[in-house]
């Protein structure tokens, strides 16, 4: 939902490839290198066809956001870029990377009180020149934020001490990329709609400064302490990279960090009104740069992200899908109408998809999902998604794919791409971004939800992929992109996958296993204890198995990292939970049953619905004991079986149950329980409401009226854009949308809908507060390039 560009990096092949994305881009207001009132702007437009596909940042949990937040005391003080168009380098390198690397220290420094000019302290900061000189094509005309983020994800960054900043030098390159730079790579980057004030504030409140691009005007150079910028005046200067580092609801404004130094504004900062930022902001990015080891408590309560619901693809149901959550045993699905305040539980799911059969046709519903763990449930995702069924069914081929992933550093000569399959779909189109044509080109037609790209660039070069359902909408409804890369000599290996810690299989140890990492020469195992709230290094091994023979408590979290031949450690894997058995009278000679499965059957004679639990037979087992428990409860025996299956009545609705099986030998010694299996069901919850809103009560009223935005052509000019939405009848059942006096859509209004997405040509979304519209244009017949615009009501 955004737009961006890229081009060439002379010394490093990867950035050669991806900086070439911007080969045709022009300076945004900086063709003239002379500064205005002593201040220089300069930013290159991100390549639209790539930037518009970057995935959106996940929603953050918040019960009530603080009224104001200011991160300035935790950040480096504003540093002047001088007469160089290097705002991207200062924001991404000096500000953002220095901040996140500082957080990873056992004893973080007070960056706000340290001067980077002090040579002894310069190792605490990271090089803006490395970023800017790597992406500016050898010209002092600015750089692209997206190029800079790709560089940080691919190559990392050296410290200021290793490559100091010079406002006169925009060409020098670091001699080779050091292992130290590689060790400071970011993990990922995601976008946030500039119109989504609540989401931006939630990230700031969670101590995440955000990098953004914004159109600058003449009156910005005259900003004084105590002011709030709430309108643009004078000459358009160009675009500038800034950081959003705070907000204040009493001011209704964001606090921004700008690279014009402490002599400008309020010691280098400024307050910009929410509405002006919505109008002039052109992109917002979250930089994902986590600590090596994730806090297990954060992961233990994670809710699903990237929830997607079908929009008219079925006449009698809505299909909801979402990203899988680590360690979740199932999911709870909630539904409400947009006008309602309370959600209703409508289903349980073991996998990451659910079909809601209780909906009415042509009514919009909002869905949210919560994760269920063995001892508790997460909160619901705070960012609902809209879906509906329709009697005028939209072809199933217009459904968007979810769950797209590409392998990152797992293989030296290929990239593995996977995505979630859609029931009833057998043909998919996979696309790869072409750096020369600057578009996604068809890579493969496949009948499987996976593909191996054996022609992927080598040596850690990034590749971006998208996928769609084959058919007439294959080029309209395409997924967001996902990037992957091959291994590189300098880049650290990926963390191990399929990490597992035993859960009650042993009384005297916890066994940790994982999948081997190609090229790894060693592994490091970490242990976390809830009581100490601390990760400790447990040991190293060249194998892919490790025994914790001296656990400090009955349960721990574990993580594993891999070592490459150059001595660089990877990030640690996501934590897994393990524990020892508290039942000492268990027979270790009996293996726990494997390959548990459960499904529902209907008994022919009594017509009763039963559950059938089955498993692989265990040698020397005389019988089996079947255990069950509810979430947060204790294990109880519900029966025994001499066969390798057990049938029993279905459990109460609306709750998940966990099942496990143990073996018993001829001496009546019981072995350890199997891995648990979850199951839950919920009756169809039908929406019986007959309330429909028409006329002045229709939600279409929130869309109606003229709206204005600013379109920036990526060069040196901006153009006002006017959007007009009006009803075509007194009942607000049909409406039209005009863009600059040209009708781009006419059709029926779906009751309570906040998103309009006709035939994939554009997407129009109303903000939560109904004071802004977010327009994503996908059809060049509407506008000459893919772009996104944020509109404010006139």
C-alpha positions in Angstrom: 0.0 0.0 0.0 2.8 2.5 -0.6 5.1 3.5 -3.4 8.9 3.4 -3.8 12.2 3.0 -6.0 15.9 1.6 -6.2 19.3 1.4 -8.3 23.0 0.4 -8.1 25.7 0.0 -5.6 29.2 -0.1 -7.1 31.0 -2.3 -4.7 28.4 -4.8 -3.5 26.6 -7.0 -6.0 23.4 -7.1 -4.0 23.0 -3.5 -3.8 24.2 -3.2 -7.4 21.1 -5.2 -8.2 18.7 -3.4 -5.9 19.9 0.1 -6.2 19.4 -0.3 -9.9 15.7 -0.3 -9.0 16.0 3.5 -9.0 17.9 3.9 -12.2 15.2 6.2 -13.8 14.2 8.0 -10.6 14.7 11.7 -10.4 15.7 13.9 -7.5 12.8 15.0 -5.5 13.2 18.7 -5.4 17.0 18.5 -5.3 18.1 19.0 -8.9 19.6 22.2 -7.6 22.2 21.3 -5.0 22.0 24.8 -3.5 20.3 24.7 -0.1 17.2 26.8 0.8 17.7 29.1 3.7 20.7 27.1 4.6 18.9 23.7 4.6 19.1 20.9 2.0 16.5 18.3 1.2 16.9 15.3 -0.9 15.2 12.0 -1.3 14.7 9.6 -4.2 11.3 8.1 -4.8 11.0 4.4 -3.9 10.3 2.2 -6.9 6.4 2.1 -7.0 6.0 -1.4 -8.4 8.1 -2.8 -5.6 7.3 -0.5 -2.7 3.5 -1.0 -3.2 4.0 -4.7 -2.4 5.9 -4.4 0.9 4.0 -6.2 3.6 2.2 -4.1 6.3 3.6 -4.1 9.8 1.7 -6.3 12.3 -0.8 -4.7 14.6 0.4 -4.1 18.2 -1.6 -4.9 21.3 -2.8 -1.9 23.3 -5.6 -1.5 25.8 -5.4 2.3 25.9 -2.6 4.3 24.3 -0.8 7.0 26.4 -1.9 10.5 25.6 1.7 11.4 24.7 5.0 9.8 24.2 8.5 11.2 23.5 11.4 9.0 22.7 13.9 11.9 22.2 15.8 11.1 25.4 16.6 7.6 24.2 17.9 8.7 20.7 21.0 10.3 19.3 20.7 14.1 19.1 19.9 15.5 15.7 23.0 15.8 13.5 23.2 18.3 10.6 23.5 16.7 7.1 25.0 20.0 5.8 24.8 20.7 2.1 24.4 17.0 1.2 21.2 15.3 0.3 21.8 12.5 2.8 18.8 12.5 5.0 18.2 8.8 4.4 21.7 7.9 5.7 21.3 10.1 8.8 17.9 8.7 9.7 18.6 5.0 8.9 22.2 4.7 9.9 22.9 7.3 12.6 19.5 7.5 14.3 17.7 4.2 13.8 20.5 1.7 13.7 22.4 3.3 16.6 19.2 3.2 18.7 18.4 -0.4 18.0 22.0 -1.6 18.4 22.2 0.2 21.7 19.1 -1.6 23.0 20.9 -4.9 22.4 23.7 -4.0 24.9 23.6 -5.4 28.4 24.1 -1.9 29.6 22.7 0.5 27.0 24.4 3.9 26.6 22.7 7.3 27.1 23.0 8.2 23.4 21.2 11.5 23.9 24.1 12.7 26.0 27.0 11.4 23.9 28.4 13.5 21.0 29.4 11.5 17.9 32.1 14.2 17.4 33.9 12.6 20.4 36.2 10.1 18.6 36.3 7.8 21.6 32.5 7.5 21.6 31.9 7.3 17.8 31.8 3.5 17.9 28.4 3.8 19.6 26.9 5.2 16.4 26.5 3.8 12.9 27.6 5.3 9.6 25.2 7.5 7.6 27.9 7.7 4.8 27.9 3.9 4.3 24.1 4.0 3.7 24.0 7.2 1.5 27.2 6.5 -0.5 26.0 3.0 -1.2 22.7 4.0 -2.7 23.1 7.4 -4.4 24.6 6.2 -7.7 27.6 8.4 -7.3 25.5 11.6 -7.4 24.6 13.9 -4.5 20.9 13.8 -5.4 19.5 11.9 -2.5 18.7 8.3 -1.8 15.7 6.0 -1.5 14.4 4.8 1.9 13.6 1.4 0.5 17.1 1.1 -1.0 18.5 1.9 2.4 16.4 -0.7 4.2 17.4 -3.4 1.7 21.0 -2.5 2.1 20.7 -2.8 5.9 19.0 -6.1 5.6 21.5 -7.5 3.1 24.8 -6.1 4.1 24.4 -4.6 7.6 26.3 -1.4 8.4 29.7 -0.4 9.9 30.1 2.0 12.8 30.7 5.7 12.5 34.2 5.1 13.8 34.9 2.7 10.8 33.4 5.0 8.3 32.9 8.6 9.5 30.3 11.0 8.0 31.6 13.7 5.7 29.1 16.2 4.1 31.6 16.8 1.3 32.2 13.1 0.4 29.3 11.2 -1.1 31.3 8.7 -3.3 33.7 6.9 -1.0 33.0 3.3 -0.3 34.0 1.1 2.6 36.8 -1.2 1.5 35.0 -4.5 1.6 32.1 -5.3 3.9 33.5 -6.3 7.3 32.2 -9.2 9.4 31.3 -6.5 11.9 29.0 -4.8 9.4 27.4 -8.1 8.5 26.7 -8.7 12.2 24.6 -5.5 12.3 22.0 -6.5 9.6 18.4 -5.8 10.3 15.9 -8.6 10.3 13.0 -7.2 8.3 11.1 -4.0 7.4 7.4 -3.4 7.0 5.2 -0.4 6.0 2.5 1.4 7.8 -0.2 3.4 6.1 0.5 7.1 6.7 -3.2 7.6 7.2 -3.3 5.1 10.1 -2.6 7.5 13.0 -3.5 4.9 15.7 -1.1 2.3 14.3 1.7 4.8 14.1 1.1 5.9 17.7 1.0 2.3 18.9 4.5 1.7 17.5 5.9 4.8 19.0 4.3 3.8 22.4 6.1 0.5 22.1 9.4 2.3 21.8 9.7 2.0 18.0 10.7 5.1 16.2 9.5 5.1 12.6 11.3 6.2 9.5 9.1 8.2 7.1 9.3 10.3 3.9 7.6 13.7 3.8 7.1 16.5 1.4 8.8 19.7 2.6 7.7 23.3 1.8 9.4 26.6 2.3 7.7 27.4 5.7 9.3 24.3 7.2 12.7 26.0 7.1 11.3 28.8 9.2 9.9 26.5 12.0 10.4 28.0 15.5 10.1 26.5 19.0 6.6 26.2 20.3 4.9 26.0 16.8 3.0 23.2 15.4 3.3 22.8 11.6 -0.3 22.4 10.4 -0.2 23.6 6.8 2.2 23.9 3.9 3.2 27.4 2.6 5.5 28.7 -0.1 7.7 26.9 -2.5 7.8 23.1 -2.6 11.4 22.1 -1.7 11.2 18.3 -2.2 11.0 15.3 0.0 13.0 14.5 3.1 13.6 11.4 5.3 12.6 12.0 8.9 11.8 9.9 11.9 8.6 9.9 13.9 9.8 9.8 17.5 6.8 10.9 19.6 3.2 12.2 19.7 1.0 14.4 21.8 -2.8 14.1 21.6 -3.3 17.5 23.2 -1.3 19.0 20.4 -2.8 16.5 17.9 0.7 16.3 16.5 3.7 14.0 15.9 7.2 14.9 17.1 9.7 14.3 14.3 13.5 14.1 14.2 15.1 15.8 11.2 18.7 15.8 10.0 19.0 19.6 9.9 20.8 19.7 13.2 20.0 21.3 16.6 20.0 24.8 15.2 16.7 24.1 13.4 13.3 24.0 15.1 13.3 22.8 18.7 16.9 21.6 18.9 16.5 19.7 15.7 12.9 18.4 16.4 9.5 19.7 15.2 5.8 19.1 15.9 3.8 18.3 12.8 0.0 18.0 13.1 -1.6 14.6 12.5 -3.6 16.0 9.6 -0.6 17.6 7.8 1.4 14.4 8.1 -1.5 12.4 6.6 -1.5 14.9 3.7 2.2 15.2 3.1 3.6 11.9 4.4 4.3 9.6 1.5 5.6 6.5 3.3 6.2 5.1 6.8 8.4 2.1 7.6 9.0 0.1 10.7 12.5 -1.3 10.9 12.5 -4.8 12.5 15.8 -5.1 14.3 15.2 -7.3 17.4 17.6 -8.5 20.0 19.3 -11.9 19.3 17.1 -13.6 21.7 13.3 -13.1 21.8 11.5 -12.7 25.2 9.5 -15.9 25.5 6.8 -14.1 27.4 6.1 -11.9 24.4 5.9 -14.9 22.1 3.7 -16.9 24.6 0.9 -14.4 24.3 1.2 -13.6 20.6 -2.1 -13.2 18.6 -2.3 -13.9 14.8 -1.4 -11.2 12.3 -2.2 -10.6 8.7 -5.8 -11.7 9.0 -7.6 -11.9 5.6 -11.3 -12.5 4.9 -12.9 -13.2 1.5 -14.9 -10.4 0.0 -17.8 -11.8 -2.0 -16.0 -14.9 -3.2 -18.7 -17.2 -1.8 -22.5 -16.8 -1.8 -23.0 -18.5 1.7 -19.8 -18.1 3.7 -16.7 -16.0 4.5 -13.3 -17.7 4.6 -10.8 -16.2 7.1 -7.1 -17.0 7.1 -4.1 -15.7 9.1 -0.4 -16.2 9.9 0.4 -19.2 12.1 1.6 -18.5 15.6 4.4 -20.4 17.2 3.3 -22.9 19.9 -0.4 -22.2 19.4 -2.6 -25.3 19.8 -5.5 -23.6 18.0 -7.3 -20.3 17.3 -10.6 -18.6 18.3 -12.4 -16.6 15.6 -14.6 -13.6 16.5 -17.1 -11.7 14.4 -19.1 -8.5 14.7 -20.8 -6.0 12.4 -18.8 -2.7 12.1 -21.6 -0.8 14.0 -21.5 -3.3 16.9 -19.1 -2.8 19.8 -18.8 -6.4 21.1 -17.4 -9.4 19.3 -19.0 -12.9 19.3 -17.1 -16.1 19.2 -18.1 -17.9 16.0 -15.6 -20.7 15.6 -12.5 -22.6 16.7 -9.7 -23.7 14.3 -6.7 -25.9 14.6 -5.1 -24.6 11.4 -4.8 -21.1 10.2 -8.1 -20.9 8.4 -11.8 -21.0 9.1 -15.1 -20.8 7.1 -17.9 -18.8 8.7 -21.2 -20.3 7.6 -23.4 -18.1 9.7 -23.3 -14.9 7.7 -26.0 -13.0 5.8 -25.5 -12.1 2.2 -24.2 -8.6 1.2 -23.5 -7.6 4.8 -20.0 -6.6 5.9 -18.5 -8.3 9.0 -15.4 -7.6 10.9 -13.3 -10.5 12.1 -10.6 -10.8 14.7 -8.6 -13.9 15.8 -6.9 -15.0 19.1 -4.3 -17.7 19.7 -4.9 -20.5 22.1 -2.0 -22.0 24.0 -1.9 -25.0 26.4 -2.4 -22.9 29.4 -4.1 -19.7 28.2 -5.4 -17.6 25.3 -4.0 -14.5 23.8 -5.9 -11.3 23.3 -7.7 -10.7 20.0 -5.8 -9.0 17.2 -6.7 -5.3 17.7 -6.9 -4.7 13.9 -10.0 -6.4 12.5 -10.4 -7.3 8.8 -13.6 -7.0 6.8 -15.3 -9.8 4.8 -18.7 -10.7 3.3 -20.6 -13.2 1.2 -22.4 -12.1 -1.9 -25.3 -13.3 -4.1 -23.4 -11.7 -7.1 -20.4 -14.0 -6.4 -17.0 -12.6 -7.1 -14.9 -15.3 -8.9 -12.8 -17.4 -6.6 -9.8 -16.7 -8.8 -9.8 -13.1 -7.3 -8.9 -14.4 -3.8 -5.6 -13.2 -2.5 -2.9 -15.6 -1.3 -1.7 -15.5 2.3 1.2 -17.0 4.2 3.8 -16.3 1.4 7.4 -17.0 2.6 10.7 -17.3 0.9 13.8 -19.0 2.4 16.5 -16.7 3.7 20.0 -18.0 3.7 19.1 -21.7 3.9 20.5 -22.7 0.6 23.5 -21.6 -1.5 21.9 -22.2 -4.9 18.2 -21.8 -4.6 15.3 -20.2 -2.8 12.3 -22.1 -1.5 8.9 -20.2 -1.8 5.8 -21.4 0.0 2.3 -20.1 0.6 -1.0 -21.2 2.1 -3.2 -23.3 -0.3 -6.8 -22.3 -1.0 -9.4 -25.1 -1.0 -10.6 -25.8 -4.5 -7.6 -24.1 -6.2 -5.1 -26.1 -8.1 -3.3 -23.6 -10.2 -1.2 -20.7 -9.1 1.0 -18.0 -10.7 4.3 -17.1 -9.1 6.0 -13.8 -9.9 9.5 -12.5 -9.3 10.6 -8.8 -9.3 12.8 -7.9 -12.3 15.4 -5.2 -11.5 15.7 -4.1 -15.1 12.0 -3.8 -16.2 11.1 -2.8 -12.6 8.0 -5.0 -12.6 7.0 -8.4 -11.3 7.3 -11.0 -14.1 5.7 -14.4 -14.2 8.3 -16.9 -12.9 6.2 -20.1 -12.9 2.7 -21.7 -13.2 2.4 -24.4 -10.6 -0.2 -26.7 -9.2 1.4 -26.9 -5.8 1.6 -24.2 -3.1 5.4 -24.1 -3.3 8.2 -23.6 -5.8 12.0 -23.8 -5.8 13.7 -21.0 -7.6 16.9 -22.5 -8.9 17.8 -19.4 -10.9 17.9 -17.2 -7.8 20.7 -14.7 -7.5 23.7 -16.1 -5.5 25.8 -14.6 -2.7 23.0 -13.3 -0.6 21.2 -11.2 -3.2 17.6 -10.4 -2.5 14.8 -11.7 -4.6 11.2 -10.5 -4.1 8.2 -12.8 -4.9 4.4 -12.5 -5.2 1.8 -15.2 -6.0 -1.8 -15.2 -7.2 -4.5 -17.7 -8.2 -4.4 -18.5 -11.9 -7.2 -17.1 -13.9 -8.6 -13.8 -15.2 -7.7 -11.9 -12.0 -4.2 -13.3 -11.8 -2.5 -9.9 -12.4 -5.1 -7.9 -10.3 -5.3 -9.8 -7.0 -1.7 -10.6 -6.2 -0.3 -11.2 -2.8 2.0 -8.7 -1.1 5.7 -9.6 -1.7 8.1 -11.6 0.4 11.8 -11.5 0.0 14.3 -14.4 0.2 18.0 -14.8 -0.4 20.7 -17.4 -0.8 23.7 -17.9 1.5 26.7 -15.6 1.3 30.2 -16.1 2.5 30.0 -13.2 4.9 26.3 -13.3 5.9 25.5 -15.3 9.0 23.5 -18.4 8.6 19.8 -18.6 9.3 18.7 -19.8 12.8 17.8 -23.5 13.0 14.3 -24.5 12.2 12.0 -27.2 13.7 13.5 -26.7 17.1 11.8 -29.0 19.7 12.3 -29.5 23.4 10.8 -32.6 25.1 7.7 -32.1 27.2 7.6 -34.6 29.9 9.3 -37.5 28.0 12.1 -37.7 30.6 12.3 -37.3 34.4 16.0 -36.3 34.6 16.6 -34.1 31.5 15.1 -32.0 28.7 16.2 -33.0 25.2 16.5 -30.3 22.5 16.6 -31.2 18.8 16.6 -29.1 15.6 17.0 -29.4 11.8 20.5 -29.2 10.6 21.5 -25.9 8.9 23.4 -26.2 5.7 27.0 -24.9 6.2 26.8 -24.8 10.0 30.0 -25.9 11.9 28.6 -25.5 15.4 25.4 -24.7 17.3 24.8 -22.8 20.5 22.0 -23.6 22.9 20.4 -21.0 25.2 18.1 -21.5 28.2 15.5 -19.1 29.7 14.0 -19.4 33.2 10.8 -17.5 34.0 11.9 -16.8 37.6 15.2 -15.2 36.6 13.8 -13.5 33.4 17.2 -14.1 31.8 18.7 -16.0 28.9 21.8 -18.0 29.6 24.2 -19.7 27.3 23.8 -23.4 28.0 26.4 -25.0 25.7 27.7 -25.7 22.2 27.6 -28.8 20.0 28.4 -29.8 16.5 25.4 -32.1 16.4 21.7 -31.2 16.1 20.7 -32.6 19.4 21.5 -31.4 23.0 20.6 -32.7 26.5 20.0 -30.3 29.3 20.9 -32.7 32.1 20.8 -30.1 34.9 17.7 -28.0 34.5 17.3 -25.4 37.1 13.5 -25.9 37.3 11.0 -28.3 36.0 10.4 -26.2 32.8 12.4 -23.8 30.6 12.4 -22.1 27.2 15.2 -23.0 24.8 16.6 -21.4 21.6 19.4 -22.4 19.2 21.8 -20.4 16.9 24.1 -21.6 14.2 27.8 -20.7 13.5 29.3 -20.4 10.0 32.8 -21.1 8.9 33.9 -17.5 9.4 32.9 -17.5 13.0 29.7 -15.5 12.7 26.7 -16.6 14.9 23.2 -16.4 13.5 20.2 -14.9 15.4 18.7 -17.4 17.8 15.7 -19.4 16.8 12.3 -18.6 18.3 11.9 -20.0 21.8 10.4 -23.4 22.4 9.0 -24.7 25.7 10.2 -27.9 27.4 9.8 -29.6 30.8 10.7 -32.7 32.7 8.2 -35.3 33.9 7.2 -35.0 37.6 6.1 -38.6 37.6 9.2 -40.7 38.6 7.5 -44.1 38.2 7.6 -44.1 34.4 9.2 -46.7 32.3 11.9 -45.3 30.0 11.9 -48.6 28.0 8.5 -47.8 26.5 8.5 -45.2 23.7 5.7 -42.7 23.8 3.1 -43.2 21.1 3.8 -41.4 17.8 1.7 -40.0 14.9 -1.4 -39.1 16.9 -4.4 -38.0 14.8 -8.0 -37.2 15.7 -11.2 -36.9 13.6 -14.9 -37.0 14.0 -17.0 -40.0 13.0 -20.7 -40.8 13.2 -21.9 -44.1 14.7 -24.2 -45.9 12.3 -26.5 -47.4 15.0 -26.9 -44.6 17.5 -26.3 -41.8 15.0 -24.0 -40.3 17.7 -21.0 -38.2 16.8 -17.8 -39.6 18.2 -14.2 -38.6 18.2 -11.6 -41.2 17.1 -8.1 -40.8 18.4 -5.5 -43.1 16.8 -1.7 -43.5 17.0 1.1 -45.8 15.8 1.4 -49.0 17.8 4.3 -49.2 20.4 6.4 -52.3 20.8 5.9 -54.2 24.1 2.8 -52.1 24.9 0.0 -54.2 26.5 -2.5 -51.3 26.5 -2.7 -47.5 26.2 -3.9 -44.8 28.6 -5.7 -41.8 27.1 -5.4 -38.4 28.8 -7.3 -35.2 28.3 -7.2 -31.7 29.6 -8.8 -28.3 28.9 -6.7 -25.2 28.4 -5.2 -24.2 31.7 -6.3 -27.5 33.4 -4.7 -30.7 34.5 -4.3 -34.0 32.7 -6.9 -36.7 33.6 -7.3 -40.3 32.3 -10.4 -40.6 30.2 -10.0 -44.2 29.2 -7.8 -47.1 28.2 -7.5 -49.1 25.0 -5.8 -52.3 24.0 -5.9 -51.2 20.3 -4.1 -48.3 18.7 -7.2 -46.1 18.7 -9.8 -44.9 21.1 -13.4 -43.6 20.4 -15.3 -41.3 22.8 -18.1 -38.8 22.7 -17.4 -35.3 21.4 -16.4 -32.9 24.1 -18.3 -29.7 25.1 -18.4 -27.0 22.4 -16.4 -23.8 22.4 -13.4 -25.1 24.2 -10.2 -26.7 23.1 -9.2 -30.0 24.6 -5.7 -31.5 24.6 -5.1 -35.3 24.2 -2.1 -37.4 24.9 -1.5 -41.2 25.0 0.9 -43.3 27.1 1.9 -47.0 26.8 1.6 -49.7 29.5 3.7 -52.9 29.5 3.0 -56.4 31.0 4.5 -55.3 34.3 1.9 -52.4 34.5 4.7 -49.9 34.1 3.6 -46.8 32.2 5.8 -45.0 29.7 5.9 -41.3 29.0 3.0 -39.5 27.4 3.0 -38.7 23.7 3.1 -35.2 22.3 -0.3 -33.6 22.8 -2.9 -33.1 20.2 -5.6 -30.4 20.3 -9.2 -30.5 19.1 -12.1 -28.2 19.5 -15.4 -27.4 17.8 -18.1 -24.7 17.9 -21.6 -24.7 16.5 -22.5 -22.4 13.6 -23.3 -19.0 15.0 -25.8 -17.4 12.7 -26.3 -13.7 12.4 -30.0 -13.3 12.9 -30.1 -9.5 13.0 -32.5 -7.9 10.5 -31.1 -4.4 11.0 -29.9 -2.8 7.8 -28.8 0.9 7.5 -30.2 3.0 4.6 -30.5 6.7 3.9 -28.9 9.0 6.5 -28.0 6.0 8.7 -25.9 4.3 6.1 -22.2 4.2 6.6 -21.8 5.6 3.1 -22.3 9.0 4.8 -18.8 8.6 6.2 -17.4 8.2 2.7 -19.4 11.0 1.1 -18.1 14.5 0.2 -15.0 15.9 -1.4 -11.5 14.8 -0.2 -8.1 16.3 -1.0 -4.6 14.9 -1.2 -1.2 15.7 -2.7 0.3 13.7 -5.5 4.1 13.9 -5.8 5.4 12.9 -9.3 8.8 11.7 -7.9 10.5 14.7 -9.4 10.2 18.4 -8.4 6.4 19.0 -8.3 3.3 18.2 -6.4 -0.2 18.3 -7.6 -3.4 18.6 -5.6 -5.7 15.6 -6.1 -9.5 15.8 -5.4 -11.7 12.7 -4.6 -15.4 13.0 -4.7 -17.8 10.3 -3.4 -21.5 10.8 -3.7 -24.7 8.7 -3.5 -26.7 8.0 -6.7 -30.0 7.5 -4.8 -31.8 8.7 -1.7 -31.3 5.3 0.1 -27.5 5.4 -0.2 -27.6 2.0 -2.0 -25.5 3.1 -5.1 -22.7 5.5 -5.4 -19.9 6.9 -7.6 -16.3 7.8 -7.0 -14.6 10.6 -9.0 -10.8 11.2 -9.1 -10.0 14.7 -10.4 -13.5 14.9 -12.0 -13.1 11.5 -13.7 -15.5 8.7 -12.7 -13.4 5.7 -11.7 -16.2 3.6 -10.1 -20.0 3.3 -10.0 -21.8 0.5 -8.2 -23.7 -0.7 -5.2 -22.7 0.1 -1.7 -22.3 -2.9 0.6 -23.8 -2.2 3.9 -21.3 -1.0 6.7 -18.4 -1.5 4.3 -15.2 0.5 5.2 -13.2 -0.9 2.2 -13.9 -0.6 -1.5 -11.9 -2.9 -3.7 -13.6 -3.3 -7.1 -12.0 -5.8 -9.6 -8.5 -5.1 -8.1 -8.1 -1.7 -9.9 -7.9 0.3 -6.7 -8.5 -0.1 -2.9 -10.2 2.6 -0.9 -10.2 2.4 2.9 -11.8 4.6 5.5 -9.7 5.3 8.6 -11.0 4.2 12.0 -11.9 7.8 12.9 -13.5 8.4 9.5 -11.4 11.6 9.1 -9.1 10.2 6.4 -9.2 8.0 3.3 -6.4 5.8 2.1 -6.4 5.1 -1.6 -4.2 2.5 -3.2 -4.2 2.7 -7.0 -3.3 -0.5 -8.9 -4.5 0.3 -12.4 -2.3 2.7 -14.5 -5.5 3.7 -16.4 -6.5 5.6 -13.2 -3.0 7.1 -12.5 0.2 6.6 -14.5 1.9 4.5 -11.7 1.0 2.4 -8.8 0.8 4.7 -5.8 -1.0 5.3 -2.5 -2.6 8.6 -1.4 -3.9 9.8 1.9 -7.0 12.0 1.6 -8.4 14.5 4.1 -12.0 15.7 4.1 -12.3 19.2 2.7 
